[in-house]
Amino acid sequence: MYGMIAKITAVSGKRDEFIEVLTKRTYKMPGCFSYVVAKDSFDANVIWVTEAWDSAASHESSLSLPEVKTAIARARELVAAFERIAVTSPVQDMGAGFPNQS
């Protein structure tokens, strides 16, 4: 399993537009168990993206999908900063769609 947590700062006043770009075109990605986009509660420009994948290779391959490439191209002008906060190894599903771990 492979996970990633990213902090993305949108251009001032563009967070909702950026969220729309992230959530409209980036779904049903092969190998993706969970892709959560969340608004920061304190900073009106920050978005948190938390991902869980079957492997790092699936995550990397997703960047080649046409819909993801389109989203990245549209989002570039909306991003002020991007930080990969953590790479993780997910171990437990709490209903997000992970395969059965038993």
C-alpha distances in whole Angstrom, upper triangle without the diagonal:
4,7,10,14,17,21,23,27,29,32,34,35,32,29,30,30,27,25,27,26,22,22,25,23,19,18,17,15,13,10,10,10,11,14,16,19,22,25,26,28,31,30,31,30,26,23,20,17,13,11,7,6,5,5,8,10,10,10,13,15,15,18,20,20,24,23,21,23,26,24,24,28,29,27,28,31,30,28,30,27,23,21,17,17,14,11,8,6,6,8,10,11,15,16,14,13,10,10,12,11,15
4,7,11,13,17,19,23,25,29,31,32,29,26,27,28,24,23,25,23,20,20,23,21,18,17,17,14,13,10,9,10,11,12,14,17,19,22,23,26,28,27,29,27,23,20,17,14,11,8,6,5,6,5,5,9,9,8,11,13,13,15,18,18,22,21,18,21,24,22,21,25,26,24,25,28,27,24,26,23,19,17,14,14,11,7,6,5,6,10,12,13,16,17,14,14,11,13,16,14,18
4,7,10,14,16,20,22,26,28,29,26,23,24,25,21,20,22,21,17,18,21,20,16,16,16,14,14,11,10,10,9,10,11,14,16,19,19,22,24,24,25,23,20,17,13,10,7,5,4,6,9,8,8,11,11,9,12,14,13,15,18,19,22,21,18,20,23,20,19,23,24,22,23,26,24,22,23,20,16,14,11,11,8,6,5,6,6,10,12,12,15,16,13,14,12,14,17,16,19
4,6,10,13,16,19,22,24,25,23,20,22,22,19,17,20,19,15,17,20,19,15,16,17,15,16,14,11,12,10,10,11,12,14,16,17,20,21,21,22,20,16,14,10,8,6,5,7,9,12,11,9,13,12,9,12,15,13,14,18,18,21,20,16,19,21,18,17,21,22,19,20,23,21,18,19,16,13,11,7,8,6,4,6,8,9,13,15,15,17,18,15,16,15,18,20,19,23
4,7,10,13,16,20,21,23,21,18,19,20,17,16,19,18,14,16,19,19,16,17,19,17,19,17,14,14,12,10,10,10,11,13,13,16,18,17,18,17,13,11,7,6,5,6,9,12,15,15,13,16,16,12,15,17,16,16,20,20,23,21,17,20,21,18,17,21,21,18,19,21,19,16,17,14,11,9,6,6,5,7,8,11,11,15,16,16,17,18,15,18,17,20,22,22,25
4,6,10,12,16,18,19,18,15,17,18,14,14,17,16,13,15,18,18,15,17,19,18,20,18,16,16,14,11,10,10,11,12,12,15,16,15,16,14,10,8,6,5,7,9,12,14,18,17,15,18,17,13,15,18,16,15,19,20,21,20,16,18,19,16,15,18,18,15,15,18,15,13,13,10,7,6,4,5,7,9,11,15,15,19,20,20,20,21,18,20,20,23,26,25,29
4,7,10,13,15,16,15,12,15,16,13,13,16,16,13,16,19,19,17,19,22,20,23,22,19,19,16,14,12,10,10,10,9,13,13,11,13,10,7,6,5,7,9,12,15,18,21,21,19,21,21,17,18,21,19,18,21,22,23,21,18,19,20,17,15,18,18,14,15,16,14,11,11,8,6,5,6,7,10,12,14,18,18,22,22,22,22,23,20,23,23,26,29,28,32
4,6,10,12,14,12,9,12,13,10,10,14,13,11,14,17,17,16,18,22,20,23,23,20,21,18,14,13,10,10,10,10,14,14,11,11,8,6,5,6,8,11,14,17,19,23,22,20,22,21,18,18,21,18,17,20,21,22,19,16,17,18,14,13,15,15,11,11,13,10,7,8,6,5,6,9,10,13,15,17,21,21,25,25,25,25,25,22,24,25,28,31,31,34
4,7,8,11,10,8,12,12,10,11,14,14,13,16,19,19,18,21,25,23,26,26,23,24,21,18,16,13,12,10,10,13,12,9,9,5,4,6,9,11,14,17,21,23,27,26,24,26,25,21,22,24,22,20,23,24,24,22,19,19,19,16,14,16,15,11,11,12,9,6,5,5,6,9,12,13,16,18,21,24,24,28,28,28,28,28,25,27,28,32,34,34,38
4,6,8,6,5,9,9,7,9,12,12,12,15,17,18,18,20,24,23,27,27,24,25,22,18,16,13,13,11,11,14,14,10,9,5,6,7,11,13,16,19,22,24,28,28,25,27,26,22,23,25,22,20,23,23,23,20,18,18,17,14,13,14,13,9,10,9,6,4,5,7,9,12,15,16,19,21,24,27,27,30,30,29,29,29,26,28,29,33,36,36,40
4,6,5,7,10,10,9,12,14,14,14,17,19,20,20,23,27,26,30,30,27,29,25,22,20,17,16,14,14,17,16,12,10,7,9,11,14,16,20,22,26,28,32,31,29,30,29,25,25,27,25,22,25,25,24,22,20,20,19,16,15,15,13,10,10,8,5,5,5,8,11,14,18,19,22,25,27,30,30,34,34,33,33,33,30,32,33,36,39,40,43
4,6,7,10,11,11,13,15,16,17,19,21,22,23,26,29,29,32,33,30,31,27,24,21,18,17,14,14,15,14,10,8,6,9,12,16,18,22,24,28,30,34,34,32,33,32,28,29,31,28,26,28,28,28,25,23,23,22,19,18,19,16,14,14,11,9,9,8,11,14,17,20,21,24,27,29,32,32,36,35,34,34,34,31,33,35,38,41,41,45
4,6,8,9,10,12,13,14,16,18,19,21,22,25,28,28,32,33,29,30,27,23,21,17,16,13,14,15,14,11,8,7,10,12,16,18,22,25,28,31,34,34,33,34,32,29,30,31,28,26,29,28,27,24,23,23,22,19,19,19,16,14,15,12,9,11,11,14,16,19,22,23,26,28,30,33,33,36,35,34,33,33,30,33,34,38,41,41,45
4,6,5,6,9,10,11,12,14,16,17,18,21,25,25,29,29,26,27,24,20,19,15,14,12,14,16,16,12,9,7,10,11,15,16,20,22,26,28,31,31,30,31,29,26,26,28,24,23,25,24,23,21,19,20,18,15,15,15,12,10,12,10,6,9,10,13,15,18,20,21,24,26,28,31,31,34,34,32,31,31,28,30,32,35,38,39,42
4,5,5,6,9,10,10,12,14,16,17,19,23,23,26,27,24,24,21,17,15,11,11,8,10,12,13,10,7,5,7,7,11,13,16,19,23,25,29,29,27,29,27,24,25,26,23,21,24,23,23,20,18,19,18,14,15,16,13,10,12,12,8,9,10,12,13,16,18,19,22,24,25,28,27,31,30,28,28,27,24,27,28,32,35,35,39
4,5,5,6,9,10,11,12,15,16,18,21,22,26,27,23,24,20,17,15,11,11,9,12,14,15,13,10,9,10,9,13,14,17,19,23,25,29,29,28,30,27,24,26,26,23,22,25,23,22,19,18,20,18,14,16,17,13,12,14,13,10,12,14,16,16,19,20,21,24,25,27,29,28,31,30,28,27,26,23,26,28,31,34,35,39
4,5,5,6,9,10,11,13,14,17,21,21,25,26,23,24,21,18,16,13,13,12,15,17,18,16,12,11,12,11,15,15,19,20,24,25,29,29,28,29,27,24,25,25,22,20,23,21,20,17,16,17,15,12,13,14,10,9,12,11,8,11,13,15,16,19,21,22,25,26,28,30,29,32,32,30,29,28,25,27,29,32,35,36,40
4,5,5,6,9,10,12,12,15,19,19,23,23,20,22,19,15,14,10,11,11,13,16,17,15,12,10,10,9,12,12,16,17,21,22,26,26,24,25,23,20,21,22,19,17,20,19,18,15,13,15,13,9,10,12,9,6,9,9,6,8,11,12,13,16,17,19,21,22,24,27,26,29,29,27,27,26,23,25,26,30,33,34,37
4,5,5,6,8,11,11,13,17,17,21,22,18,19,16,12,11,7,8,9,12,15,16,14,12,11,10,8,10,10,13,15,18,20,24,25,23,25,22,19,21,22,18,17,20,19,18,15,14,16,14,10,12,14,11,9,12,13,10,11,14,14,14,16,17,18,20,21,23,25,24,27,26,24,24,23,20,22,24,27,30,31,34
4,5,5,6,9,10,12,16,17,21,22,19,20,17,14,13,10,12,12,15,18,20,18,15,14,14,12,14,13,16,17,20,22,25,26,25,26,23,20,22,22,18,18,20,18,17,13,13,15,13,10,12,14,10,10,13,14,11,13,16,17,17,20,20,22,24,24,25,27,26,29,28,26,25,24,21,22,25,28,31,32,36
4,6,6,7,8,11,15,15,19,20,18,20,17,14,13,11,13,14,17,20,22,19,17,15,15,12,14,13,16,16,19,20,24,24,23,23,21,18,19,19,16,15,16,15,14,10,10,11,9,6,8,10,7,7,10,11,10,11,15,16,15,18,19,21,23,23,25,27,26,29,28,26,26,25,21,23,25,28,31,32,36
4,6,6,6,9,13,13,16,17,14,16,14,10,10,8,11,12,15,18,20,18,17,14,13,10,11,9,12,12,16,17,20,21,20,20,18,15,16,17,13,13,15,14,14,10,9,11,10,6,8,11,9,8,11,13,11,12,15,15,14,16,16,18,19,19,21,23,22,25,25,23,23,22,18,19,21,24,27,29,32
4,6,6,7,11,12,16,17,14,15,12,9,9,8,11,13,16,19,21,20,18,16,15,12,13,11,13,13,16,17,20,21,21,21,18,16,18,18,14,15,17,15,15,11,10,13,12,9,12,14,12,11,15,16,14,15,18,19,17,19,19,20,21,21,22,23,22,25,24,21,21,19,16,17,19,23,26,27,31
4,6,7,11,12,16,18,15,17,15,12,13,11,14,16,19,22,24,23,20,19,18,15,16,14,16,16,18,19,22,23,23,23,20,18,19,19,15,15,17,14,13,9,10,13,11,8,12,14,12,12,16,17,15,17,20,21,20,22,22,24,24,24,25,26,25,28,27,24,24,22,19,19,22,24,28,30,33
4,6,9,10,14,16,14,16,15,12,14,13,16,18,21,24,26,25,23,21,20,17,17,15,16,15,17,17,20,21,20,20,17,15,17,15,12,12,13,10,9,5,7,9,8,6,10,12,11,11,15,16,15,17,20,21,19,21,21,23,24,23,24,25,24,27,27,24,25,22,19,19,21,24,27,29,32
4,7,7,11,13,10,13,11,9,11,11,14,17,20,23,25,24,22,20,19,15,15,12,13,12,14,14,16,17,17,17,14,12,14,13,9,10,12,9,10,6,6,9,9,7,10,13,12,12,15,17,16,17,20,20,18,19,18,20,20,20,20,21,20,23,23,21,22,20,16,16,18,20,24,25,29
4,5,9,11,9,10,10,8,11,12,15,18,21,24,27,26,24,23,21,17,16,13,14,12,13,13,15,17,17,17,14,13,15,14,10,12,14,11,12,9,9,13,13,11,14,16,16,16,19,21,20,20,23,23,20,22,20,22,22,20,21,21,19,22,21,19,19,17,14,13,15,18,21,23,26
4,6,9,7,9,10,10,13,15,18,21,24,27,30,29,28,26,24,21,19,16,15,13,13,12,13,15,16,16,12,12,15,13,10,13,14,11,12,10,11,14,15,14,16,19,19,19,22,24,23,23,27,26,23,24,22,24,23,21,21,21,19,21,21,18,19,16,13,12,14,15,19,21,24
4,6,6,9,10,9,13,15,18,22,24,27,30,29,28,26,24,20,19,15,14,11,11,9,11,12,13,12,9,9,11,9,6,10,11,8,11,10,9,12,14,13,15,17,18,18,20,23,22,22,25,24,21,22,20,22,21,19,19,19,18,20,20,18,20,18,14,13,14,15,19,21,24
4,6,9,11,12,15,18,21,25,27,30,33,32,31,29,27,23,21,17,16,13,12,9,9,10,12,11,7,9,11,9,7,11,11,10,13,12,12,15,17,16,17,20,22,21,23,27,26,25,28,27,24,24,21,23,22,19,19,18,17,19,19,18,20,18,15,13,13,13,17,19,22
4,6,9,11,15,17,21,24,26,29,32,31,31,29,26,23,20,16,15,11,9,5,5,7,9,9,6,7,10,9,9,12,13,12,16,15,14,17,19,18,19,22,23,23,24,28,27,26,29,27,23,23,20,21,19,16,16,14,13,16,16,15,17,16,13,11,10,11,14,15,19
4,6,7,11,14,17,21,23,26,28,28,27,26,23,19,17,13,11,8,6,4,7,9,10,11,7,7,11,11,9,12,14,13,16,14,13,16,18,17,17,21,21,20,22,26,24,23,26,24,21,20,18,19,17,15,14,13,12,15,15,13,15,14,10,9,9,11,14,16,19
4,7,10,14,16,20,22,25,28,27,27,26,23,20,17,13,11,8,5,5,7,10,12,14,11,11,14,14,13,16,18,16,19,18,16,20,21,19,20,24,24,23,25,28,26,25,28,26,22,22,19,19,17,15,14,13,10,12,12,9,11,10,7,5,5,8,12,13,17
4,6,10,13,16,18,21,24,24,24,23,20,16,13,10,8,5,5,7,10,12,14,15,13,11,15,16,13,16,18,17,19,17,15,19,20,18,19,22,22,20,23,25,23,22,25,23,20,19,17,17,16,14,13,13,10,13,12,10,11,10,6,7,8,11,14,15,19
4,7,10,14,16,19,21,21,21,19,16,13,10,7,6,5,7,9,12,14,14,16,13,11,14,15,12,14,17,15,17,15,13,16,17,14,15,19,19,17,19,22,19,18,21,20,17,17,15,15,15,14,14,15,13,16,15,13,14,13,9,10,11,15,18,19,22
4,6,10,12,15,18,18,18,17,14,10,8,6,5,6,9,12,15,17,17,19,17,14,17,18,15,17,20,18,20,17,15,18,19,16,17,20,19,17,19,21,19,18,20,19,16,16,15,15,15,15,15,16,14,17,16,14,13,13,10,12,13,17,20,20,24
4,7,10,13,15,15,14,13,11,7,6,5,7,9,12,15,19,20,19,21,19,16,18,20,16,17,20,19,20,17,15,18,18,14,15,18,17,14,17,18,15,15,17,16,14,14,14,14,15,16,17,19,17,20,19,17,17,16,13,16,17,21,23,24,28
4,6,9,12,12,11,11,9,6,5,6,8,11,15,18,21,22,22,24,22,19,22,23,20,20,24,23,23,20,18,21,21,17,18,21,19,16,18,20,16,15,17,16,15,15,15,14,16,17,18,20,18,21,20,18,17,17,15,18,19,23,25,26,29
4,6,9,8,8,8,6,5,6,9,12,15,18,21,25,26,25,27,25,22,24,26,23,23,26,25,26,22,20,23,22,18,19,21,19,16,18,19,15,14,15,15,14,15,16,16,18,20,20,23,22,24,23,22,21,21,18,22,23,27,29,29,33
4,6,6,7,8,5,6,7,10,12,16,19,23,26,27,26,28,27,24,26,28,25,24,28,27,28,25,23,25,25,21,21,23,21,18,20,20,16,15,15,14,14,14,15,14,17,19,20,23,22,24,24,23,22,22,20,24,25,29,30,30,34
4,6,7,10,9,9,10,14,15,19,22,26,29,30,29,32,30,27,29,31,28,28,32,31,32,28,26,28,28,24,24,27,25,21,23,23,19,18,18,18,18,17,19,17,19,22,23,25,24,26,25,24,22,23,22,25,27,30,32,32,35
4,6,9,8,11,12,16,18,21,25,28,32,32,31,33,32,29,31,33,30,30,33,33,33,30,28,30,29,26,25,27,25,22,23,23,19,18,17,17,17,17,19,17,20,23,24,27,26,29,28,27,26,27,25,29,30,34,35,35,38
4,5,6,9,11,15,17,21,24,27,31,31,30,32,31,27,29,31,28,27,31,31,31,28,26,27,27,23,22,24,22,19,20,19,16,14,13,13,14,15,17,16,20,23,24,27,27,29,29,28,27,28,26,29,30,34,36,36,39
4,6,9,12,15,18,21,25,28,32,32,30,33,31,28,29,31,28,27,30,30,30,27,24,26,25,21,21,23,20,17,18,17,14,13,13,14,15,17,19,19,22,25,26,29,28,31,30,29,28,28,26,29,31,34,37,37,40
4,7,10,13,17,20,24,26,30,30,28,30,29,25,26,28,25,24,27,27,27,24,22,23,22,18,18,19,17,14,15,14,10,10,9,10,12,14,16,17,20,23,24,28,27,30,30,29,28,28,26,29,30,34,36,36,40
4,7,10,13,16,20,23,27,27,25,27,26,22,24,26,23,22,25,25,26,23,20,22,21,18,17,19,17,14,15,15,11,10,10,9,10,11,13,13,16,19,21,24,23,27,26,26,25,25,23,26,27,30,33,33,36
4,7,10,13,17,20,23,23,22,24,23,19,21,23,20,19,23,22,23,20,17,19,19,15,15,18,16,13,14,15,12,10,11,10,10,11,12,12,15,17,18,21,21,24,23,22,22,22,19,22,23,27,29,29,33
4,7,10,13,17,20,20,19,22,20,17,19,21,18,18,22,22,23,20,17,20,20,16,16,19,18,15,16,18,15,13,14,12,10,10,10,10,12,14,15,18,17,20,20,19,19,19,17,19,20,24,26,26,29
4,6,10,13,17,17,16,18,17,13,16,18,15,15,19,18,20,17,14,17,18,14,14,18,17,14,16,18,15,13,15,13,11,10,9,10,11,12,13,15,15,18,18,17,17,17,14,17,17,21,23,23,27
4,7,10,14,15,14,17,15,12,15,17,15,16,19,19,21,19,16,19,20,17,17,20,20,17,19,21,19,17,19,16,13,12,10,10,9,10,10,12,11,14,14,14,14,15,12,14,14,17,20,20,23
4,7,10,11,11,13,12,9,12,14,12,13,17,16,19,17,14,17,19,16,16,20,20,18,20,22,20,19,21,18,15,14,11,12,11,9,9,10,9,13,13,12,14,14,10,12,11,15,18,18,21
4,7,9,9,12,10,9,12,14,12,15,18,17,20,19,16,19,21,19,19,23,23,21,23,26,24,22,24,22,18,17,14,14,12,10,8,8,7,10,10,10,12,12,9,10,8,11,14,14,18
4,5,7,9,7,6,10,11,10,13,15,15,19,18,15,18,21,19,19,23,24,22,23,27,25,24,26,24,20,19,16,16,14,11,10,9,9,11,12,12,15,14,11,10,9,10,14,14,18
4,7,8,7,8,11,12,12,15,17,17,20,20,18,21,23,22,22,25,27,25,27,30,29,27,29,27,23,22,19,19,17,13,12,10,9,11,13,12,16,15,13,11,8,9,12,12,16
4,5,5,7,9,10,11,14,15,16,20,20,17,20,23,22,21,24,26,25,26,29,28,26,28,26,22,20,17,18,15,12,11,9,10,13,15,15,19,19,16,15,12,13,16,15,18
4,5,5,6,9,10,11,14,15,19,19,16,18,21,20,19,22,24,22,23,27,26,24,26,23,19,18,14,16,13,10,10,10,12,15,17,18,21,21,18,17,15,16,19,18,22
4,5,5,6,9,10,11,13,17,18,15,17,20,20,19,22,24,23,23,27,27,25,27,25,21,20,17,19,17,13,14,14,15,18,20,20,23,23,20,19,17,17,20,20,23
4,5,5,6,9,10,11,15,15,13,15,18,18,17,20,22,21,22,26,25,24,27,24,21,20,17,19,17,14,15,14,15,17,19,18,21,21,17,16,14,15,19,19,22
4,5,5,7,10,11,14,14,11,13,16,15,14,18,20,18,19,23,22,20,23,21,17,17,14,16,14,12,13,13,14,17,18,18,21,20,17,16,15,16,20,20,24
4,5,6,8,10,13,14,11,12,16,15,14,17,19,18,18,22,22,20,23,20,17,17,14,17,16,13,15,15,17,20,22,22,24,24,20,20,18,20,23,23,27
4,5,6,7,11,12,10,11,15,15,14,17,19,19,19,23,23,22,25,23,20,20,18,20,19,16,18,18,19,22,23,23,25,24,21,20,19,20,23,24,27
4,5,5,9,9,7,9,12,12,11,14,16,16,17,21,20,20,23,21,18,19,17,19,18,16,17,18,18,21,22,21,23,22,19,18,17,19,23,24,27
4,6,8,9,6,6,10,10,9,11,14,13,14,18,18,17,20,19,16,17,15,19,18,16,18,20,20,24,25,24,26,25,21,21,21,22,26,27,30
4,6,9,7,6,10,11,10,12,15,15,16,19,20,20,23,22,19,21,19,22,22,20,22,23,23,26,28,27,29,27,24,23,23,24,28,29,32
4,6,5,6,9,10,11,12,14,15,17,20,20,20,24,23,20,22,21,24,23,21,23,23,23,26,27,26,27,26,22,21,21,23,27,28,31
4,5,5,6,9,10,11,12,14,16,18,19,20,23,23,21,23,23,26,26,24,26,27,27,30,30,28,30,28,24,24,24,26,30,31,35
4,5,5,6,9,10,11,12,14,17,17,18,22,22,20,22,21,24,25,23,25,26,25,28,29,27,28,26,22,21,23,25,28,30,34
4,5,5,6,9,10,10,12,15,15,15,19,19,17,19,18,21,21,20,22,23,23,26,26,25,26,25,21,21,21,24,27,29,32
4,5,5,6,9,10,11,14,15,15,19,18,17,19,19,22,23,22,24,25,26,29,30,28,30,28,24,24,25,27,31,32,35
4,5,5,6,9,10,13,14,15,18,19,18,21,21,24,25,24,26,28,28,31,32,30,31,29,25,25,27,29,32,34,37
4,5,5,6,9,11,11,12,16,16,15,18,18,21,22,22,24,26,25,29,29,27,28,26,23,23,25,27,31,32,36
4,5,5,6,9,10,10,14,14,12,15,16,19,20,20,23,25,25,29,29,28,29,28,24,25,25,28,32,32,36
4,6,6,8,10,11,14,15,15,18,19,22,24,24,26,28,29,32,33,32,33,31,28,28,29,32,35,36,40
4,6,7,8,10,13,15,15,18,20,23,25,25,27,30,29,33,33,32,32,31,27,28,29,32,36,37,40
4,6,5,6,10,12,11,15,16,19,21,22,24,27,27,31,31,30,30,29,25,27,28,31,34,35,39
4,5,6,9,10,10,14,16,19,21,22,25,28,28,32,33,32,32,32,28,29,30,33,36,37,41
4,6,8,11,12,16,19,21,24,25,28,31,31,35,35,34,35,34,30,32,33,36,39,40,44
4,7,9,11,15,17,19,22,24,26,29,29,33,33,32,32,31,28,30,31,34,37,38,42
4,6,7,11,14,16,19,21,23,27,27,31,31,30,30,30,27,29,30,33,36,36,40
4,7,11,14,16,19,21,24,28,28,32,33,32,32,32,29,31,32,35,38,38,42
4,7,10,12,16,18,21,24,25,29,30,30,30,31,28,30,30,33,36,35,39
4,7,9,12,14,17,21,22,26,27,27,27,28,25,27,26,30,32,32,36
4,6,9,11,15,18,19,23,24,25,26,27,24,26,25,28,31,30,34
4,6,8,11,15,16,20,21,22,23,24,21,23,22,25,28,27,30
4,7,10,14,15,18,20,21,22,23,21,23,22,25,27,26,29
4,6,10,12,15,17,18,20,22,19,21,19,22,24,23,26
4,7,10,13,15,17,19,21,18,19,17,20,22,20,24
4,6,9,12,14,16,18,16,17,15,17,19,17,20
4,6,10,12,15,17,15,15,13,14,16,13,17
4,6,8,11,13,11,12,9,11,13,11,14
4,7,10,13,12,13,9,11,11,8,11
4,6,9,9,10,8,10,9,8,10
4,6,6,7,6,8,8,8,11
4,6,8,8,11,11,11,13
4,6,7,10,10,12,14
4,6,9,11,13,16
4,6,9,11,14
4,6,8,11
4,6,9
4,6
4
